[in-house]
């Protein structure tokens, strides 16, 4: 998506802020806000930054996580995917788990990453994502959600801790 930025003076913004916001939101217009001839800020539609995930689904998932007492950080990646981060343990190791909700979630399965982990850790996809869901055909958007992914991730972390100690990886449970 290419944005065409138009100049907008502070005076114009002050005189009709609601109209300007409507033009940004409804019409997809983008503005460079100028004051005294200097470019100060820009106004762009929020859809430029947010992922292609239904807000109601995202809010439902976040509410479920918070209701179950999960402490998480929410961010947006450079490619506008939601990233949910959790502080976890694998044995004595502190691990940051990142669950990535891709565009089109839940119809597209999430990806899960853990850091730091050993270089040659098994049960990961080529991009480093944890192999917790198995083949994408096992992801069911009507049945599975972030809580399920988090539970599988914790099982993966227990297996990882055991592998670090014994060199043996237990069988992964399925969702």
DARAGI-V800904 format. One record per backbone hydrogen bond with DSSP energy under -0.5 kcal/mol. NH is the residue of the N-H (numbers start at 1). CO is the residue of the C=O. E is the energy in kcal/mol with one decimal. If there is no record, write none. Layout:
BEGIN
nh co e
NH CO E
NH CO E
END
This chain:
BEGIN
nh co e
5 3 -0.7
6 30 -2.0
8 32 -2.5
10 34 -2.0
13 9 -2.2
14 10 -3.0
15 11 -2.0
16 12 -1.3
20 16 -2.2
21 17 -2.6
22 18 -2.2
23 19 -2.1
24 20 -2.0
25 21 -3.2
26 22 -2.8
27 22 -0.9
27 23 -0.5
28 24 -0.8
29 23 -2.1
30 4 -0.7
31 43 -2.4
32 6 -2.5
33 31 -0.6
33 41 -2.9
34 8 -3.0
35 38 -2.5
38 35 -2.0
40 33 -3.3
40 38 -0.5
41 33 -1.3
43 31 -2.6
48 45 -2.0
49 46 -1.6
50 46 -1.8
53 51 -1.8
54 105 -0.5
58 54 -2.3
59 55 -2.9
60 56 -2.1
61 57 -2.4
62 58 -2.6
63 59 -2.7
64 60 -2.3
65 61 -2.2
66 62 -2.5
67 63 -2.7
68 64 -1.7
69 66 -1.6
70 65 -2.5
72 70 -0.6
73 85 -2.0
75 83 -2.5
77 81 -2.8
80 77 -1.9
82 101 -1.4
83 75 -3.0
84 99 -2.7
85 73 -2.9
85 83 -0.5
86 97 -2.5
88 86 -0.6
88 95 -3.3
90 93 -2.3
93 90 -1.9
95 88 -2.7
95 93 -0.5
96 115 -3.3
97 86 -2.9
97 95 -0.6
98 113 -2.9
99 84 -3.0
99 97 -0.5
100 98 -0.6
100 111 -3.5
101 82 -2.9
101 99 -0.6
102 100 -0.8
104 52 -2.9
105 102 -2.0
107 104 -1.7
108 104 -0.6
111 100 -1.9
113 98 -2.5
115 96 -1.9
121 118 -1.4
125 129 -3.3
128 125 -2.1
130 112 -3.4
131 123 -2.7
132 130 -1.5
138 135 -2.7
139 136 -1.2
141 139 -0.6
143 140 -1.4
144 140 -3.6
149 145 -2.0
150 146 -2.9
151 147 -2.1
152 148 -2.3
153 149 -2.4
154 150 -2.2
155 151 -1.7
156 152 -2.5
157 153 -2.6
158 154 -2.0
159 155 -2.4
160 156 -2.6
161 157 -2.6
162 158 -2.2
163 159 -2.6
164 160 -2.5
165 161 -1.3
166 162 -3.7
167 162 -0.6
167 163 -1.8
170 168 -0.5
END
